[in-house]
Every structure is written in C-alpha cells, then in structure tokens.
Amino acid sequence: MIVDDLPSSATEPGGSAVIRVLSYNIRSMRDDTAALARVIRACAPDLVLIQEAPRFFRWRKAADRLATATGLVYVTGGATTAGPMILSSLRAHVERTEDVLMPRTPGLHQRGFATAVLRIGGTRLAAVSTHLSLSPAERHTQAGLVLERVAATGEPHVVLGGDFNEPPDRPGFARIAAELQDGYATKPWGGGVTNTRPPYQRIDAVFATSGVEVLGCGVPAELPGMTAEDVRAASDHRPVLAALRVPADAGQPQP
C-alpha cells in the first residue's frame, strides 16, 4: 500500500512551520535520473540536502536540470563544496549561503559543506549538507567540524543532512548525535537502512538542533508518485525524509 502519513508542509498559527527536509546521496546523477526526479517530487520536500551532486563538466547545467525536473530551485553547493548541494521549494526565501571546504588529507577526497539560511513562513532555519570521509580517523575529525559548522551559522534552529559513511554506533556519528537530535532515533518513520549494498546500515541521516521538533524521519519505501523500484533505480543510497516543526522566528513580527 502506498501512503504518506508524514506531516505535510504547513504554516501554523503563530508563525511556526512544518518543514519537510530530504537528505539524499544522488551518486552524481549516474543512475536513473527520471526515477531520481520521481523520488524527490514524491517526497514533497521544502529543502533537499544533497550529497554527491554533479561536480565536474557542466555541473551547473546538471544541477539546473535536476531542479527543473523536481519543481525546485538551486540554492547553493555542488562543485564549490566537493559534492554537497542544497535545493529548495519556492516556499523558502534564501537569506544567505556559504560554501565551505574542509581541510584536505593527501590521498583522500576533498569534503565540504553547503550551507544556507532560509525563511519559511514565519520561521528562520539554517541548513547544512555534508558528506564525510571513508577514513574512520578523518571522519571523527570531520564530525567535530560538522558541529563547528552548525554553530557557525549563528542560528538557533539548524537542520543537518548528510552521508556520514558510518552507522550510529561508530565514533563520528555518535559525536554528532551527542549534540544534535538524530531524526530517526528521535521519531522513527519508514525504514532505517539507507545504503543499498552490504553491509546494510543507516549511514545517512537528518539531524536538528534541540529547538526543532522532529515529527517523523526515515526512509520512505513507496509514496504517491514513486515506487520501491524507483528508489532502487535512482541511486545506491536511499533518501531520508524528515518532517520538522520549526518555531517562529522571535525577531519577526507576527500577523
């Protein structure tokens, strides 16, 4: 049965908002791009925190094609962040963006952060997308940089999406979860396993700062407009979809 019982996007009385956030490693769009677009559209996200966005020849055109195919707009990231990228719906007003590269370890891939501060309804939210190293030692160091980057947004309400390349019981993931809410652990919805090859683990996640209420988070199997086969065909990672209630921005006058 195809259902979506995750809360829909909404602006609530008093200015708070329910925001749907999708974190997704799209493997540089090397798989079935039509299936990828169906998956993203079916998730009905306000924000998409992407990892492994196209970052080589004509990467901007590829990013624009994906945004057009999914009814979203490009916000920031891609080649400028070594892969992380952010897309948003027209519901979001982008205040500022910043692309940041992490220190590079010789012989390992460059890593980075795509970051943005956005207003949605009466709320203000910072968003961070990242993809951590395959090296356990470097991952643990980068987990500390992730927390620094979240703090550096200067915003009380932050959502972080990423491919963390390790499950929750490993040191880097656990370091982040000690300071931020792990969406799936807080309010599980859908599935947990996010990679499609053994060992099957939850290595992709959505985190949020403590003032954000997690209404549900996990991997959708089937939704109206997409099938489980679309998820398998779109990427070697499964998408992680979260519904978050973000408080109204105290600095904004409310109607």
C-alpha positions as a Markdown table, in Angstrom:
| # | Residue | x | y | z |
|---|---|---|---|---|
| 1 | Met | 0.0 | 0.0 | 0.0 |
| 2 | Ile | 1.3 | 3.4 | -1.0 |
| 3 | Val | 0.7 | 6.0 | 1.7 |
| 4 | Asp | 2.4 | 9.1 | 3.2 |
| 5 | Asp | 1.4 | 9.6 | 6.8 |
| 6 | Leu | 4.3 | 12.0 | 7.4 |
| 7 | Pro | 3.0 | 15.5 | 8.2 |
| 8 | Ser | 2.7 | 17.8 | 5.2 |
| 9 | Ser | 4.3 | 21.2 | 4.9 |
| 10 | Ala | 2.3 | 23.9 | 6.7 |
| 11 | Thr | 2.5 | 27.3 | 8.2 |
| 12 | Glu | 0.8 | 27.2 | 11.6 |
| 13 | Pro | -0.9 | 29.9 | 13.7 |
| 14 | Gly | 1.7 | 32.0 | 15.5 |
| 15 | Gly | 4.2 | 31.6 | 12.7 |
| 16 | Ser | 5.7 | 28.2 | 13.4 |
| 17 | Ala | 6.0 | 25.9 | 10.4 |
| 18 | Val | 6.1 | 22.2 | 9.5 |
| 19 | Ile | 9.0 | 21.8 | 7.0 |
| 20 | Arg | 9.8 | 18.6 | 5.0 |
| 21 | Val | 13.5 | 18.0 | 4.6 |
| 22 | Leu | 15.1 | 15.4 | 2.3 |
| 23 | Ser | 18.7 | 14.3 | 2.7 |
| 24 | Tyr | 19.9 | 12.3 | -0.4 |
| 25 | Asn | 23.1 | 11.0 | -1.8 |
| 26 | Ile | 22.3 | 11.0 | -5.5 |
| 27 | Arg | 25.6 | 9.4 | -6.8 |
| 28 | Ser | 26.4 | 12.3 | -9.2 |
| 29 | Met | 23.2 | 11.5 | -11.1 |
| 30 | Arg | 24.9 | 8.4 | -12.7 |
| 31 | Asp | 21.8 | 6.3 | -12.3 |
| 32 | Asp | 18.2 | 6.6 | -13.5 |
| 33 | Thr | 17.6 | 10.4 | -13.4 |
| 34 | Ala | 13.9 | 10.0 | -14.2 |
| 35 | Ala | 13.5 | 7.7 | -11.2 |
| 36 | Leu | 15.5 | 10.2 | -9.1 |
| 37 | Ala | 13.2 | 13.0 | -10.1 |
| 38 | Arg | 10.1 | 10.9 | -9.2 |
| 39 | Val | 11.5 | 10.1 | -5.8 |
| 40 | Ile | 12.3 | 13.7 | -5.0 |
| 41 | Arg | 9.0 | 15.0 | -6.2 |
| 42 | Ala | 7.1 | 12.3 | -4.3 |
| 43 | Cys | 8.8 | 13.3 | -1.1 |
| 44 | Ala | 7.4 | 16.8 | -1.5 |
| 45 | Pro | 10.3 | 18.5 | 0.3 |
| 46 | Asp | 10.8 | 22.1 | 1.2 |
| 47 | Leu | 14.6 | 21.5 | 1.4 |
| 48 | Val | 16.7 | 18.9 | -0.3 |
| 49 | Leu | 20.2 | 18.4 | 1.3 |
| 50 | Ile | 22.1 | 16.6 | -1.4 |
| 51 | Gln | 25.4 | 14.7 | -1.3 |
| 52 | Glu | 27.4 | 13.7 | -4.4 |
| 53 | Ala | 25.9 | 16.3 | -6.6 |
| 54 | Pro | 27.4 | 16.6 | -10.1 |
| 55 | Arg | 30.7 | 18.5 | -9.7 |
| 56 | Phe | 32.6 | 18.1 | -13.0 |
| 57 | Phe | 32.0 | 19.1 | -16.6 |
| 58 | Arg | 28.8 | 21.3 | -16.9 |
| 59 | Trp | 27.8 | 20.5 | -13.3 |
| 60 | Arg | 25.7 | 23.7 | -13.1 |
| 61 | Lys | 23.6 | 22.6 | -16.0 |
| 62 | Ala | 23.1 | 19.2 | -14.4 |
| 63 | Ala | 22.0 | 20.9 | -11.1 |
| 64 | Asp | 19.6 | 23.1 | -13.0 |
| 65 | Arg | 18.1 | 20.1 | -14.8 |
| 66 | Leu | 17.5 | 18.3 | -11.5 |
| 67 | Ala | 15.9 | 21.4 | -10.0 |
| 68 | Thr | 13.7 | 21.8 | -13.0 |
| 69 | Ala | 12.7 | 18.2 | -13.1 |
| 70 | Thr | 11.7 | 18.2 | -9.4 |
| 71 | Gly | 10.0 | 21.6 | -9.3 |
| 72 | Leu | 12.7 | 23.0 | -7.0 |
| 73 | Val | 15.3 | 25.7 | -7.3 |
| 74 | Tyr | 19.1 | 25.6 | -6.8 |
| 75 | Val | 20.3 | 27.3 | -3.6 |
| 76 | Thr | 24.0 | 26.6 | -3.3 |
| 77 | Gly | 26.8 | 24.0 | -3.4 |
| 78 | Gly | 27.9 | 21.4 | -5.9 |
| 79 | Ala | 31.4 | 21.6 | -7.3 |
| 80 | Thr | 32.1 | 24.5 | -5.0 |
| 81 | Thr | 31.7 | 22.2 | -1.9 |
| 82 | Ala | 33.0 | 19.0 | -3.5 |
| 83 | Gly | 29.6 | 17.5 | -3.7 |
| 84 | Pro | 27.1 | 18.7 | -1.1 |
| 85 | Met | 24.3 | 20.8 | -2.5 |
| 86 | Ile | 21.0 | 22.4 | -1.4 |
| 87 | Leu | 17.8 | 22.7 | -3.4 |
| 88 | Ser | 14.6 | 24.3 | -2.1 |
| 89 | Ser | 10.9 | 24.8 | -3.0 |
| 90 | Leu | 9.6 | 28.3 | -3.8 |
| 91 | Arg | 8.2 | 28.3 | -0.3 |
| 92 | Ala | 11.7 | 29.2 | 1.0 |
| 93 | His | 13.2 | 32.6 | 0.9 |
| 94 | Val | 17.0 | 32.4 | 0.9 |
| 95 | Glu | 18.7 | 35.0 | 3.1 |
| 96 | Arg | 22.3 | 33.9 | 2.6 |
| 97 | Thr | 24.5 | 31.0 | 1.6 |
| 98 | Glu | 28.1 | 29.9 | 2.2 |
| 99 | Asp | 30.1 | 27.1 | 0.6 |
| 100 | Val | 33.0 | 25.8 | 2.8 |
| 101 | Leu | 35.7 | 23.2 | 2.1 |
| 102 | Met | 37.1 | 21.1 | 4.9 |
| 103 | Pro | 40.9 | 20.7 | 5.2 |
| 104 | Arg | 42.0 | 18.1 | 2.7 |
| 105 | Thr | 44.0 | 15.0 | 3.7 |
| 106 | Pro | 46.5 | 14.0 | 0.9 |
| 107 | Gly | 45.3 | 10.9 | -0.9 |
| 108 | Leu | 41.7 | 11.3 | 0.2 |
| 109 | His | 38.7 | 13.0 | -1.4 |
| 110 | Gln | 38.0 | 16.7 | -0.7 |
| 111 | Arg | 35.0 | 17.2 | 1.5 |
| 112 | Gly | 32.9 | 20.3 | 2.2 |
| 113 | Phe | 29.7 | 21.9 | 3.4 |
| 114 | Ala | 26.8 | 23.5 | 1.6 |
| 115 | Thr | 25.1 | 25.9 | 4.0 |
| 116 | Ala | 22.1 | 28.3 | 3.7 |
| 117 | Val | 19.9 | 30.4 | 6.0 |
| 118 | Leu | 16.3 | 30.5 | 4.8 |
| 119 | Arg | 12.9 | 31.9 | 5.9 |
| 120 | Ile | 9.9 | 29.6 | 5.5 |
| 121 | Gly | 6.6 | 31.0 | 6.7 |
| 122 | Gly | 7.4 | 32.8 | 10.0 |
| 123 | Thr | 10.4 | 30.7 | 10.7 |
| 124 | Arg | 14.1 | 31.1 | 10.1 |
| 125 | Leu | 16.2 | 28.0 | 9.6 |
| 126 | Ala | 19.8 | 27.2 | 8.8 |
| 127 | Ala | 20.5 | 24.2 | 6.6 |
| 128 | Val | 23.8 | 22.3 | 6.2 |
| 129 | Ser | 24.5 | 19.4 | 3.8 |
| 130 | Thr | 27.7 | 17.4 | 4.1 |
| 131 | His | 29.4 | 14.1 | 3.2 |
| 132 | Leu | 32.1 | 12.6 | 5.5 |
| 133 | Ser | 35.2 | 10.7 | 4.7 |
| 134 | Leu | 35.7 | 7.0 | 4.1 |
| 135 | Ser | 38.6 | 7.1 | 6.6 |
| 136 | Pro | 37.5 | 6.5 | 10.2 |
| 137 | Ala | 40.1 | 8.8 | 11.7 |
| 138 | Glu | 39.3 | 11.6 | 9.3 |
| 139 | Arg | 35.6 | 11.1 | 9.8 |
| 140 | His | 35.9 | 11.6 | 13.5 |
| 141 | Thr | 37.8 | 14.8 | 13.0 |
| 142 | Gln | 35.2 | 15.9 | 10.4 |
| 143 | Ala | 32.4 | 15.2 | 12.9 |
| 144 | Gly | 33.9 | 17.9 | 15.0 |
| 145 | Leu | 34.0 | 20.2 | 12.0 |
| 146 | Val | 30.3 | 19.5 | 11.4 |
| 147 | Leu | 29.4 | 20.7 | 14.9 |
| 148 | Glu | 31.5 | 23.8 | 14.4 |
| 149 | Arg | 29.8 | 24.5 | 11.1 |
| 150 | Val | 26.4 | 24.1 | 12.7 |
| 151 | Ala | 27.4 | 26.6 | 15.4 |
| 152 | Ala | 28.9 | 28.9 | 12.9 |
| 153 | Thr | 25.6 | 29.5 | 11.2 |
| 154 | Gly | 24.7 | 31.6 | 14.2 |
| 155 | Glu | 21.1 | 30.4 | 14.1 |
| 156 | Pro | 19.2 | 28.6 | 16.9 |
| 157 | His | 17.4 | 26.3 | 14.5 |
| 158 | Val | 19.5 | 24.2 | 12.2 |
| 159 | Val | 18.9 | 21.1 | 10.2 |
| 160 | Leu | 21.8 | 19.0 | 9.1 |
| 161 | Gly | 21.6 | 16.3 | 6.4 |
| 162 | Gly | 24.4 | 14.1 | 5.2 |
| 163 | Asp | 26.0 | 10.8 | 4.2 |
| 164 | Phe | 28.1 | 10.1 | 7.3 |
| 165 | Asn | 29.7 | 6.9 | 6.0 |
| 166 | Glu | 29.2 | 5.0 | 9.2 |
| 167 | Pro | 26.3 | 3.8 | 11.4 |
| 168 | Pro | 25.1 | 5.4 | 14.7 |
| 169 | Asp | 27.3 | 3.2 | 16.9 |
| 170 | Arg | 30.5 | 4.5 | 15.4 |
| 171 | Pro | 32.5 | 7.4 | 16.9 |
| 172 | Gly | 31.9 | 10.1 | 14.3 |
| 173 | Phe | 28.1 | 9.6 | 14.0 |
| 174 | Ala | 27.9 | 9.3 | 17.8 |
| 175 | Arg | 29.8 | 12.5 | 18.3 |
| 176 | Ile | 27.3 | 14.4 | 16.2 |
| 177 | Ala | 24.3 | 12.6 | 17.8 |
| 178 | Ala | 25.6 | 13.6 | 21.3 |
| 179 | Glu | 24.9 | 17.3 | 20.5 |
| 180 | Leu | 22.1 | 17.2 | 17.9 |
| 181 | Gln | 18.9 | 15.3 | 17.6 |
| 182 | Asp | 19.2 | 12.3 | 15.3 |
| 183 | Gly | 15.9 | 12.4 | 13.5 |
| 184 | Tyr | 15.3 | 8.7 | 13.0 |
| 185 | Ala | 16.3 | 7.9 | 16.6 |
| 186 | Thr | 14.1 | 10.7 | 17.9 |
| 187 | Lys | 10.9 | 9.9 | 15.9 |
| 188 | Pro | 11.3 | 6.9 | 13.6 |
| 189 | Trp | 9.1 | 6.7 | 10.5 |
| 190 | Gly | 9.6 | 4.5 | 7.5 |
| 191 | Gly | 12.8 | 2.5 | 7.2 |
| 192 | Gly | 16.2 | 2.8 | 8.8 |
| 193 | Val | 18.7 | 1.3 | 6.4 |
| 194 | Thr | 20.0 | 3.8 | 3.9 |
| 195 | Asn | 22.6 | 2.1 | 1.8 |
| 196 | Thr | 21.7 | -0.5 | -0.9 |
| 197 | Arg | 24.8 | -2.6 | -0.7 |
| 198 | Pro | 26.1 | -4.9 | 2.2 |
| 199 | Pro | 26.7 | -4.3 | 4.9 |
| 200 | Tyr | 23.2 | -2.8 | 5.1 |
| 201 | Gln | 23.4 | 0.1 | 7.6 |
| 202 | Arg | 21.9 | 3.5 | 8.5 |
| 203 | Ile | 24.8 | 5.8 | 7.3 |
| 204 | Asp | 22.7 | 8.7 | 6.0 |
| 205 | Ala | 20.7 | 10.9 | 8.5 |
| 206 | Val | 18.9 | 14.1 | 9.2 |
| 207 | Phe | 19.9 | 15.9 | 12.5 |
| 208 | Ala | 18.4 | 19.0 | 14.1 |
| 209 | Thr | 19.1 | 21.4 | 16.9 |
| 210 | Ser | 17.2 | 20.9 | 20.1 |
| 211 | Gly | 14.6 | 23.7 | 19.5 |
| 212 | Val | 13.3 | 21.9 | 16.4 |
| 213 | Glu | 10.6 | 19.3 | 16.9 |
| 214 | Val | 11.1 | 16.1 | 14.9 |
| 215 | Leu | 7.6 | 14.9 | 13.7 |
| 216 | Gly | 9.0 | 11.9 | 11.8 |
| 217 | Cys | 12.1 | 10.8 | 10.0 |
| 218 | Gly | 13.2 | 7.8 | 7.9 |
| 219 | Val | 13.4 | 6.2 | 4.5 |
| 220 | Pro | 10.2 | 6.1 | 2.5 |
| 221 | Ala | 9.5 | 2.8 | 0.7 |
| 222 | Glu | 6.7 | 3.9 | -1.5 |
| 223 | Leu | 4.8 | 7.2 | -1.8 |
| 224 | Pro | 2.2 | 8.5 | -4.2 |
| 225 | Gly | 4.1 | 9.2 | -7.4 |
| 226 | Met | 7.0 | 6.8 | -6.8 |
| 227 | Thr | 7.6 | 3.1 | -6.2 |
| 228 | Ala | 10.2 | 1.0 | -4.3 |
| 229 | Glu | 11.7 | 0.2 | -7.7 |
| 230 | Asp | 12.2 | 4.0 | -8.3 |
| 231 | Val | 14.2 | 4.2 | -5.1 |
| 232 | Arg | 16.4 | 1.2 | -6.1 |
| 233 | Ala | 17.0 | 2.7 | -9.6 |
| 234 | Ala | 17.6 | 6.3 | -8.6 |
| 235 | Ser | 20.8 | 5.9 | -6.5 |
| 236 | Asp | 22.9 | 3.5 | -4.4 |
| 237 | His | 21.6 | 5.3 | -1.3 |
| 238 | Arg | 18.0 | 5.6 | -0.1 |
| 239 | Pro | 16.6 | 9.0 | 0.7 |
| 240 | Val | 16.0 | 10.2 | 4.3 |
| 241 | Leu | 12.8 | 12.3 | 4.7 |
| 242 | Ala | 12.0 | 14.2 | 7.8 |
| 243 | Ala | 9.1 | 16.4 | 8.9 |
| 244 | Leu | 10.2 | 19.1 | 11.3 |
| 245 | Arg | 8.3 | 21.7 | 13.3 |
| 246 | Val | 10.3 | 24.9 | 13.4 |
| 247 | Pro | 9.3 | 27.6 | 15.9 |
| 248 | Ala | 8.5 | 31.1 | 14.7 |
| 249 | Asp | 11.4 | 33.5 | 14.5 |
| 250 | Ala | 11.3 | 35.6 | 17.6 |
| 251 | Gly | 12.7 | 38.5 | 15.7 |
| 252 | Gln | 9.9 | 38.6 | 13.2 |
| 253 | Pro | 6.7 | 40.4 | 14.0 |
| 254 | Gln | 3.7 | 38.0 | 13.7 |
| 255 | Pro | 0.4 | 38.9 | 12.0 |
